Amino acid sequence: MEVRNLLTIIGSNFRLNFKRTFIPAMLILLIIPLIYGTSNLDSVKSADCLERMVALIGLPLFVPLLKSEQDGGMDGIITLRPFPYWIIVALRIGLSLIGTLALILVFEGYMSISGCLFPAYAYTFRTLAVTMTLGFAGLLASAVSRNTIVGFLVSFCWYCALQIENIGAIFKSVSNGVSVYQVLLLLGSGAAIIFFSGHPFERKSRLY
């Protein structure tokens, strides 16, 4: 029974992720060539495009993952689910990571066809890191505040701060590589997201 419940949860969350996160992210990728030239770029320009433009898909792919439960009247339903809420959150993050990786690969394939020259394998995972950093910042803010709008505002402000040369240089993962500091930040923020998103509901479930 639990296996069937898990498959049902995976299916329902995949459909939710596709409508709420994947479609907006795909629209962002579609408009990038219109506002940023993506033809015949060298490795430096390709890295800039991936860091400044493609990384924006982190906002729709991660920030709204908790929106359903942040709507009013959901507490009782969440506490009666067959699995702990933190598992649902981890599942959604995992699905978004898979979707992020797939979209990055598709866009890099388009850049390669357009004549861009860059180390595709290395840039794929570096772009994933910078996208996760941007998305996790907003998702953590959303989990702590229990407000998706706050999460989007934090991610947007974080993105703007990274455009400042002295600050942004630390997180130019595609150009400079992924630092140990950034890996620790991602791991720590991921753990904090799961804790802050699930803790209120896990505490309430003990009262039922």
Beta strands, then each sheet from edge to edge (+ up, - down):
end
